[in-house]
Amino acid sequence: MNGVVIPQTPIAVDFWSLRRAGSARLFFLTHMHCDHTVGLSSTWARPLYCSPITACLLHRRLQDTLEQFYTQVIFDIHHPC
């Protein structure tokens, strides 16, 4: 797993083990490489933040099961699905 919980913050990046996440409550997915999604599955039930293109790929990979939990972080570049 490549993820990290940033010390002394509520932020976890590419980190999907809730048992080891401590007080993390803001979960960010940087991109859809398989080494960044280890542990992320259709049972995930926490807010998840990612870019629009990552949201599109996540949507396809998990077939809508997480759609209610992820938020697309909008950047200047538009990536249509």
Buried (B, 14 or more C-beta within 10 A) or exposed (E): EEBEBEEEEEBBBBBBBBEEBEEBEBBBBBEBEEEBBBEBEEEBEBEBBBBBBBBBBBBEBBEEBBEEEBEBEEEEEEEEE
